[in-house]
Amino acid sequence: MKITKTSIDDLNVVVAITIEKQDYEATINETLKDYRKKANMPGFRKGMVPAGLIRKMYGKAALGEEVNKILSRELNRYISEQNLNILGEPLPSKSFETKFDFDNWGDFEFAFDLGLSPEINVDFEKIGKLPYYEITADEDLIDKQVDSYATRFGENIPAEEVGEKETTIGDFVQIDVDGAVVEGGISALGVQVGVQLVKEENIKQLFIGAKVGDVLKFNPRVAYANDHEVTHLLKVKDDEIEKVDTDFNFTINKINTFVPAEINEALIKKVNGEDTELKTVEDFRNKIADDLKANHVYSSNYRFMFDAKGAITKELALQLPVEFLKRWLTETNEKVTAEQIEDEFDHFRTDLEWTLIKSHLAKANGMRVEEADVTAMAREMAKMQFHQYGMFNLPEEYLDNYAKSILENKEQKQKMAEKIIEDKVLELIKVNSDIDIKQVTQKEFDDLFEK
């Protein structure tokens, strides 16, 4: 076997492989002998079919399979031994005429185009200052979070009459132009109607001041913004909406008004668990401020990585084997046209450059993902999900079991491993970069993404 490499330039090479008869002959002969032992053909006893006939029948397929096996194995081995950091996958060379004839046992020549990754050297001193935005937990933001908790744990209480924010519960019955109930018409019992959701102002005014037992007459399709809402309101199928072409009587059976939870120790326990050490509203607000700061770290880190990515890729200005990559994308994606590749290539290139830079930084600094890292992340995810449902201070085995179920999803586990490496790269960039910390409000931070 002969393998040679020809460099076209720093990013493109051609690897030629000659598979000689001696590389495969013995293996194929053994394969054909095995075929002969098992062959069961009319006119011949089992195992006595002539070797020439076996070779004629199965030799070409056996040859093709063995040559392809050798080719794949030796090409991958050569790439590994030569430390060729390739992009994409090897493609049949366009500059070399592949020679093979599986009807004849001889030497076979193949050649492949390889696109190489550029050499990467990140010099943080050349990157310049990188902004890091710390989002302040101002009083307005804390107030909104307190109000959110109060609303979440609020309750409906009976009211005597309907106002702007009340919710009514009653029965719909379809009537005709004379006000008589339509025989076989649509009716819906125990329907909840929130006054704020009524879009037609004249109909909304029918509700204001109404009391239990009052009957309001209106067309639901006029009252609401679209027919889809009406189908849910009247509990009818989409194809039945055209039947809703008259007024309905809505009899009010109950009126509720929503009252947010009082901001006191009881609410604090509902939010943080019965065992919480928080007692006063001030403690509660301080805890919210700390939580907001912790949550803001995720947003701040995301923006920092976004800015770092732009600055580092711009400074490195990596050269890539562009034509090879476009060809690889086209030939390995049947549903994508060359025109689509051309239109979307800049976005693909940006992502690829950053992926190469991250991989380089991770490898150069010996970053690894340990099983303990992934397990810890899974437990944190489990804890956060339980917290969303107001479940605090769960037994450790609950968290462990839920984390284990998360880790059983291989795709999810792979994503967590990638996130761990990205977080380590983020910290590396932070430590080695000149950071310009900027204090901003939530609105100022959100406005950054509008620029």
C-alpha positions as CSV (number, residue, x, y, z in Angstrom):
1,M,0.0,0.0,0.0
2,K,1.2,3.5,-0.8
3,I,-0.1,6.7,0.6
4,T,1.1,10.2,-0.5
5,K,0.1,13.7,0.5
6,T,0.2,16.7,-1.8
7,S,-0.2,20.1,-0.4
8,I,-2.2,22.5,-2.6
9,D,-1.8,25.3,0.0
10,D,-1.8,25.7,3.8
11,L,-5.5,24.7,4.0
12,N,-6.0,22.1,1.2
13,V,-4.2,18.8,0.6
14,V,-4.8,15.8,-1.6
15,V,-4.2,12.3,-0.1
16,A,-3.6,9.6,-2.7
17,I,-3.9,5.9,-1.7
18,T,-2.8,3.0,-3.8
19,I,-4.3,-0.4,-2.6
20,E,-2.2,-3.2,-4.0
21,K,-3.3,-6.7,-4.8
22,Q,-1.3,-8.1,-1.9
23,D,-3.2,-5.9,0.5
24,Y,-6.5,-7.7,-0.1
25,E,-5.9,-10.9,-2.0
26,A,-5.5,-13.3,1.0
27,T,-8.5,-11.9,2.8
28,I,-10.8,-12.2,-0.2
29,N,-9.6,-15.7,-0.9
30,E,-10.5,-16.7,2.6
31,T,-13.9,-15.0,2.2
32,L,-14.6,-16.9,-1.1
33,K,-13.5,-20.2,0.5
34,D,-16.1,-19.6,3.3
35,Y,-18.7,-18.8,0.6
36,R,-17.8,-22.1,-1.2
37,K,-18.2,-24.2,2.0
38,K,-21.7,-22.8,2.6
39,A,-22.8,-22.6,-1.1
40,N,-25.9,-24.8,-1.9
41,M,-26.5,-24.8,-5.6
42,P,-28.5,-27.2,-7.9
43,G,-26.2,-29.7,-9.6
44,F,-23.5,-29.6,-6.9
45,R,-23.1,-31.1,-3.6
46,K,-22.9,-28.6,-0.7
47,G,-19.3,-27.3,-0.5
48,M,-18.3,-28.7,-3.9
49,V,-19.3,-25.8,-6.1
50,P,-16.2,-24.9,-8.3
51,A,-14.0,-22.2,-6.9
52,G,-14.1,-20.4,-10.3
53,L,-17.9,-20.2,-10.3
54,I,-17.9,-18.9,-6.7
55,R,-15.4,-16.2,-7.7
56,K,-17.4,-15.3,-10.7
57,M,-20.6,-15.0,-8.6
58,Y,-19.2,-13.3,-5.5
59,G,-15.8,-12.1,-6.2
60,K,-16.7,-8.6,-7.4
61,A,-18.9,-7.8,-4.4
62,A,-16.3,-9.3,-2.0
63,L,-13.5,-7.3,-3.6
64,G,-15.5,-4.0,-3.5
65,E,-16.4,-4.5,0.2
66,E,-12.8,-5.4,1.2
67,V,-11.2,-2.5,-0.7
68,N,-13.7,0.0,0.7
69,K,-13.0,-1.4,4.2
70,I,-9.2,-1.0,3.7
71,L,-9.6,2.4,2.2
72,S,-11.7,3.8,5.1
73,R,-9.4,2.3,7.7
74,E,-6.1,3.4,6.2
75,L,-7.3,6.9,5.3
76,N,-8.5,7.5,8.9
77,R,-5.3,6.0,10.3
78,Y,-3.2,8.2,8.0
79,I,-5.1,11.4,9.1
80,S,-4.6,10.4,12.7
81,E,-0.9,9.6,12.4
82,Q,-0.1,12.7,10.4
83,N,-2.1,14.9,12.9
84,L,-4.1,16.4,10.2
85,N,-6.8,18.6,11.7
86,I,-9.4,18.3,9.0
87,L,-12.7,20.2,8.6
88,G,-15.7,18.4,7.4
89,E,-15.0,15.0,5.8
90,P,-12.6,13.8,3.0
91,L,-14.1,14.2,-0.4
92,P,-13.2,12.3,-3.7
93,S,-10.5,14.5,-5.3
94,K,-11.5,16.6,-8.2
95,S,-7.9,16.9,-9.3
96,F,-7.1,13.2,-9.5
97,E,-8.6,10.5,-11.7
98,T,-9.6,7.6,-9.4
99,K,-8.7,4.2,-11.0
100,F,-10.4,1.0,-10.0
101,D,-12.0,-1.9,-11.8
102,F,-13.6,-4.4,-9.6
103,D,-13.8,-6.9,-12.4
104,N,-10.1,-7.4,-12.3
105,W,-7.8,-8.0,-9.3
106,G,-5.1,-5.5,-9.4
107,D,-3.9,-2.2,-7.9
108,F,-6.5,0.4,-7.1
109,E,-5.8,4.1,-6.9
110,F,-7.9,6.6,-4.9
111,A,-7.4,10.3,-4.0
112,F,-9.2,12.6,-1.5
113,D,-9.4,16.3,-1.1
114,L,-9.0,17.4,2.6
115,G,-9.7,20.8,4.0
116,L,-7.5,21.7,7.0
117,S,-8.2,23.8,10.1
118,P,-6.1,26.9,10.3
119,E,-3.5,27.4,12.9
120,I,-5.0,29.3,15.9
121,N,-3.1,31.5,18.3
122,V,-5.2,33.6,20.7
123,D,-3.3,36.6,22.1
124,F,-5.6,38.2,24.7
125,E,-3.5,41.3,24.9
126,K,-4.4,42.1,21.3
127,I,-8.1,41.7,21.8
128,G,-8.6,44.9,23.7
129,K,-11.1,45.8,26.4
130,L,-14.2,43.6,26.6
131,P,-17.3,45.0,28.2
132,Y,-19.0,43.1,31.0
133,Y,-22.5,44.3,31.9
134,E,-23.7,43.9,35.5
135,I,-27.4,44.3,35.7
136,T,-28.5,46.2,38.8
137,A,-31.4,44.9,40.9
138,D,-33.0,48.3,41.3
139,E,-36.1,48.9,43.5
140,D,-38.4,49.0,40.5
141,L,-37.3,45.5,39.4
142,I,-37.6,44.2,43.0
143,D,-41.1,45.7,43.2
144,K,-42.2,43.9,40.0
145,Q,-40.9,40.6,41.4
146,V,-42.7,41.1,44.7
147,D,-45.9,41.9,42.7
148,S,-45.4,38.8,40.6
149,Y,-45.2,36.6,43.7
150,A,-48.3,38.3,45.2
151,T,-50.2,37.7,42.0
152,R,-49.0,34.1,41.7
153,F,-50.3,33.3,45.2
154,G,-53.4,35.5,45.1
155,E,-56.9,34.1,45.1
156,N,-60.4,34.8,43.7
157,I,-63.0,35.9,46.2
158,P,-66.8,36.5,45.6
159,A,-67.8,40.0,44.6
160,E,-71.3,41.6,44.6
161,E,-71.1,43.3,41.2
162,V,-68.9,43.3,38.1
163,G,-66.2,45.9,37.6
164,E,-63.3,46.3,35.2
165,K,-61.2,43.5,36.6
166,E,-63.8,41.0,37.7
167,T,-64.4,37.6,36.3
168,T,-67.9,36.1,35.8
169,I,-69.0,32.5,35.7
170,G,-72.3,31.7,34.0
171,D,-74.3,30.0,31.3
172,F,-74.5,30.7,27.6
173,V,-77.7,29.9,25.7
174,Q,-78.3,30.7,22.0
175,I,-81.4,32.9,21.2
176,D,-83.1,34.0,18.0
177,V,-84.0,37.5,16.8
178,D,-87.1,37.5,19.0
179,G,-85.1,36.5,22.1
180,A,-86.5,33.0,22.3
181,V,-84.1,30.1,23.0
182,V,-83.0,28.4,19.8
183,E,-84.3,24.8,19.9
184,G,-81.2,22.5,19.4
185,G,-79.0,25.6,19.5
186,I,-75.6,26.0,21.2
187,S,-75.4,26.2,25.0
188,A,-72.4,26.2,27.3
189,L,-72.7,25.9,31.1
190,G,-70.2,27.1,33.7
191,V,-68.3,29.4,31.4
192,Q,-65.7,31.8,32.8
193,V,-65.7,35.3,31.2
194,G,-63.1,37.8,32.2
195,V,-64.3,41.3,31.7
196,Q,-60.8,42.5,30.7
197,L,-60.8,40.0,27.8
198,V,-63.9,41.4,26.1
199,K,-62.7,43.5,23.2
200,E,-65.9,45.2,22.1
201,E,-66.4,48.2,24.3
202,N,-70.2,48.3,24.1
203,I,-70.4,44.7,25.2
204,K,-67.9,45.3,28.0
205,Q,-70.1,48.0,29.4
206,L,-73.0,45.5,29.6
207,F,-70.9,43.7,32.3
208,I,-70.0,46.7,34.3
209,G,-72.3,47.0,37.3
210,A,-74.1,43.6,36.6
211,K,-74.9,41.3,39.5
212,V,-75.5,37.6,40.1
213,G,-78.7,36.5,38.3
214,D,-78.5,39.2,35.6
215,V,-78.9,38.1,32.0
216,L,-76.7,39.8,29.4
217,K,-77.5,39.6,25.7
218,F,-74.7,39.8,23.1
219,N,-73.1,38.0,20.2
220,P,-69.8,36.3,21.4
221,R,-68.2,36.6,18.0
222,V,-68.6,40.4,18.2
223,A,-67.4,40.4,21.8
224,Y,-64.1,38.7,21.1
225,A,-61.1,39.4,18.8
226,N,-61.2,36.1,16.9
227,D,-63.3,33.0,16.3
228,H,-60.7,30.7,17.9
229,E,-61.4,32.3,21.3
230,V,-65.1,31.9,20.8
231,T,-64.8,28.1,20.1
232,H,-63.1,27.7,23.5
233,L,-65.6,29.9,25.2
234,L,-68.7,28.0,23.9
235,K,-66.9,24.6,23.8
236,V,-67.6,24.0,20.1
237,K,-65.4,22.7,17.3
238,D,-63.7,25.0,14.8
239,D,-66.0,23.9,12.0
240,E,-69.1,24.8,14.1
241,I,-68.2,28.4,14.5
242,E,-70.5,29.5,11.7
243,K,-73.4,28.4,13.7
244,V,-72.6,31.2,16.2
245,D,-74.4,33.8,14.1
246,T,-77.0,35.1,16.6
247,D,-77.0,36.7,20.1
248,F,-76.7,34.6,23.2
249,N,-78.1,35.1,26.7
250,F,-75.4,34.9,29.3
251,T,-76.7,34.4,32.8
252,I,-74.3,35.4,35.6
253,N,-74.1,32.8,38.3
254,K,-71.0,33.9,40.1
255,I,-68.8,37.0,40.3
256,N,-65.1,36.7,41.4
257,T,-62.6,39.4,42.0
258,F,-58.9,38.6,42.1
259,V,-57.0,39.7,45.2
260,P,-53.2,39.5,45.2
261,A,-51.7,37.8,48.3
262,E,-50.8,40.1,51.1
263,I,-47.1,40.7,51.3
264,N,-46.3,39.2,54.7
265,E,-44.7,36.2,56.4
266,A,-47.3,33.8,55.0
267,L,-46.4,34.8,51.4
268,I,-42.7,34.6,52.2
269,K,-43.2,31.0,53.3
270,K,-45.2,30.1,50.2
271,V,-42.4,31.4,48.0
272,N,-39.4,30.1,49.9
273,G,-40.7,27.1,51.8
274,E,-42.0,26.6,55.3
275,D,-38.5,26.2,56.7
276,T,-37.2,29.5,55.4
277,E,-35.3,31.7,57.8
278,L,-36.8,34.9,56.2
279,K,-39.2,36.6,58.4
280,T,-39.6,40.3,57.4
281,V,-40.6,41.9,54.1
282,E,-37.1,43.5,54.1
283,D,-35.5,40.1,54.3
284,F,-37.8,39.0,51.5
285,R,-36.8,41.9,49.3
286,N,-33.1,41.4,50.0
287,K,-33.5,37.7,49.0
288,I,-35.2,38.7,45.8
289,A,-32.4,41.2,45.1
290,D,-29.8,38.4,45.6
291,D,-31.8,36.0,43.4
292,L,-32.1,38.7,40.7
293,K,-28.4,39.3,40.8
294,A,-27.7,35.5,40.5
295,N,-30.2,35.2,37.6
296,H,-28.6,38.3,35.9
297,V,-25.2,36.5,35.9
298,Y,-26.5,34.2,33.2
299,S,-27.6,37.1,31.1
300,S,-24.4,39.0,31.7
301,N,-22.3,36.0,30.8
302,Y,-24.3,35.5,27.6
303,R,-23.7,39.1,26.5
304,F,-20.1,38.9,27.5
305,M,-19.6,35.7,25.4
306,F,-21.4,37.4,22.5
307,D,-19.0,40.4,22.7
308,A,-16.0,38.3,23.2
309,K,-16.9,36.1,20.3
310,G,-17.1,39.1,18.0
311,A,-13.9,40.7,19.2
312,I,-11.8,37.5,19.2
313,T,-13.0,36.3,15.7
314,K,-12.4,39.7,14.3
315,E,-8.8,39.9,15.7
316,L,-7.9,36.4,14.6
317,A,-9.5,36.7,11.1
318,L,-9.1,33.0,10.5
319,Q,-8.5,31.8,7.0
320,L,-10.6,28.7,6.0
321,P,-10.7,26.4,3.0
322,V,-13.8,28.1,1.8
323,E,-14.3,26.3,-1.6
324,F,-13.8,22.9,0.0
325,L,-16.3,23.7,2.8
326,K,-18.9,24.9,0.3
327,R,-18.4,21.7,-1.7
328,W,-18.6,19.6,1.4
329,L,-21.8,21.2,2.6
330,T,-23.4,20.8,-0.9
331,E,-22.4,17.2,-1.4
332,T,-23.3,16.0,2.1
333,N,-26.7,17.7,2.3
334,E,-29.1,16.4,-0.3
335,K,-31.9,18.8,0.6
336,V,-29.7,21.9,0.4
337,T,-28.9,23.6,-2.9
338,A,-25.7,25.3,-3.8
339,E,-27.5,28.6,-3.9
340,Q,-28.7,28.1,-0.3
341,I,-25.2,27.2,0.8
342,E,-23.9,30.4,-0.8
343,D,-26.6,32.6,0.8
344,E,-26.0,31.1,4.3
345,F,-22.3,30.5,4.2
346,D,-21.3,33.7,6.1
347,H,-23.4,32.6,9.1
348,F,-22.0,29.1,8.9
349,R,-18.4,30.5,8.7
350,T,-18.9,32.7,11.8
351,D,-20.2,29.7,13.8
352,L,-17.4,27.5,12.6
353,E,-14.7,30.0,13.4
354,W,-16.0,30.4,16.9
355,T,-16.3,26.6,17.4
356,L,-12.6,26.2,16.3
357,I,-11.5,28.9,18.6
358,K,-13.4,27.4,21.6
359,S,-12.0,23.9,20.8
360,H,-8.5,25.3,20.6
361,L,-8.8,27.2,23.9
362,A,-10.3,24.1,25.6
363,K,-7.6,21.7,24.3
364,A,-4.7,24.1,24.9
365,N,-5.7,24.6,28.5
366,G,-6.5,21.0,29.2
367,M,-10.2,21.5,29.8
368,R,-12.2,18.3,30.4
369,V,-15.7,17.4,31.4
370,E,-15.8,15.0,34.3
371,E,-18.8,12.9,35.1
372,A,-19.1,14.8,38.4
373,D,-19.5,18.1,36.5
374,V,-22.4,16.8,34.4
375,T,-24.1,15.2,37.5
376,A,-23.8,18.5,39.4
377,M,-25.3,20.4,36.5
378,A,-28.2,17.9,36.2
379,R,-28.9,18.3,39.9
380,E,-28.9,22.1,39.6
381,M,-31.4,21.8,36.7
382,A,-33.6,19.5,38.8
383,K,-33.5,21.9,41.7
384,M,-34.5,24.8,39.5
385,Q,-37.4,22.9,37.9
386,F,-38.8,22.0,41.4
387,H,-38.4,25.6,42.5
388,Q,-40.6,26.7,39.6
389,Y,-43.4,24.7,41.2
390,G,-42.8,26.1,44.7
391,M,-41.1,22.9,45.9
392,F,-38.2,23.7,48.2
393,N,-36.1,21.7,50.6
394,L,-36.6,18.4,48.8
395,P,-34.9,15.3,50.1
396,E,-31.5,14.7,48.4
397,E,-32.7,11.4,46.9
398,Y,-35.5,13.2,45.1
399,L,-33.0,15.5,43.4
400,D,-30.6,12.6,42.7
401,N,-33.3,10.5,41.1
402,Y,-34.6,13.4,38.9
403,A,-31.0,14.3,37.9
404,K,-30.5,10.7,37.0
405,S,-33.5,10.7,34.7
406,I,-32.1,13.9,33.0
407,L,-28.8,12.2,32.4
408,E,-30.5,9.2,30.8
409,N,-31.2,11.4,27.8
410,K,-28.0,11.1,25.8
411,E,-28.7,14.2,23.7
412,Q,-29.4,16.3,26.8
413,K,-26.3,15.0,28.5
414,Q,-24.2,15.9,25.5
415,K,-25.6,19.5,25.5
416,M,-24.7,19.8,29.2
417,A,-21.2,18.6,28.5
418,E,-20.9,21.3,25.8
419,K,-22.2,23.9,28.1
420,I,-19.7,23.0,30.8
421,I,-16.8,23.4,28.3
422,E,-18.3,26.7,27.1
423,D,-18.5,27.9,30.7
424,K,-14.9,27.0,31.3
425,V,-13.8,28.8,28.1
426,L,-15.9,31.8,29.3
427,E,-14.0,31.9,32.6
428,L,-10.7,31.6,30.8
429,I,-11.5,34.6,28.7
430,K,-12.6,36.6,31.7
431,V,-9.4,35.8,33.6
432,N,-7.1,36.7,30.7
433,S,-8.9,39.7,29.2
434,D,-9.0,43.4,30.1
435,I,-12.6,43.6,31.4
436,D,-14.5,46.9,31.5
437,I,-17.4,46.4,34.0
438,K,-20.5,48.5,33.3
439,Q,-23.4,48.9,35.6
440,V,-26.7,49.0,33.7
441,T,-30.4,48.7,34.4
442,Q,-32.5,45.8,33.0
443,K,-33.9,48.2,30.3
444,E,-30.4,49.4,29.3
445,F,-29.2,45.8,29.1
446,D,-32.2,44.8,26.9
447,D,-31.6,47.8,24.6
448,L,-28.1,46.4,23.9
449,F,-29.7,43.7,21.7
450,E,-31.6,46.3,19.7
451,K,-28.4,47.9,18.4
